[in-house]
Amino acid sequence: MKNLMNIKSQKQIADHIYEMVLEGDITSSMKTPGQFVHVRVSDSTEHVLRRPISIADINHEQSQFTIVYRAEGAGTRKMSALRTGDSLDILSPLGNGYPLEKNEHVLIVGGGIGVPPLYELSKQLNRLGVKTTHVLGFNSKKDVFYEEKFRTLGETHVATADGSCGTEGFVTDVIGDLKDDFDLFYACGPKVMLKVLSETMDLDGYISLEERMGCGFGVCYACVCETARGDYIKLCTEGPVFRKGEIVL
């Protein structure tokens, strides 16, 4: 579904990381955590391809949702200059999100810009009575965001590669020290992180990939990946969330 969304607020929350709150009727269609929006940055042919950005928070009461993105290319830098009252052309909600399973205690692992969709996931799991423990990985203290938001939902740990915040190292260094028993894990982040988690954790789980996409609804075949069965699927329509072991990382 395509719609023009009103920007209610935008602010920088970490190094090159921006949080934008949008308002519009399309919010009522957003139900499943892990889905994404496809953003038309401008009408210019310079930015003709949309940008896929995960949904970080859904507020149905106010018809608002939040996206968090990194301003690193010309298109997202243009987005970061938008202000309250501006509008964005949005296709949403797209993709398959995380299944909400009623477990006792789950582990939620995010890396960098893969952290945002896990916030809405944790909120919805909490509402189901599921205990959540969060491990968030970043390069440095200047890159850390949403730590306090996750702390309101459950035990939260931060790892930074340079040791400037939380545990020095990677999310796997934190996970190795956790004593809790988990029923399941959910993860989103760089492919190398997802690969290590899938290969080393003795847990079933769900992973969400960060990929560039052309159309966002399965026409252009720009986001094809190989499955464990040896065939190919499109991340935008059959993902971005998959069960552990379902696709080749």
Protein Blocks (a to p, Z undefined) as FASTA:
>chain_A
ZZddddfbdcdfbehiacdddddfklmmpmbghiacdddfblcfklmpccddddfbdcfk
nopacdddddfbfklmmmmmpcehiacdddddedjdddddddfbdcdddehjlmmmmmmm
mmmmmmnopacddddddfblklgghklmmmmnoccddddfklpgcjeddfklmmmmpcbd
cfbdcddddfklmmmmmmmpccddddddddddfkonopnopagccdfkopacdfklmmmb
dcehkacZZ
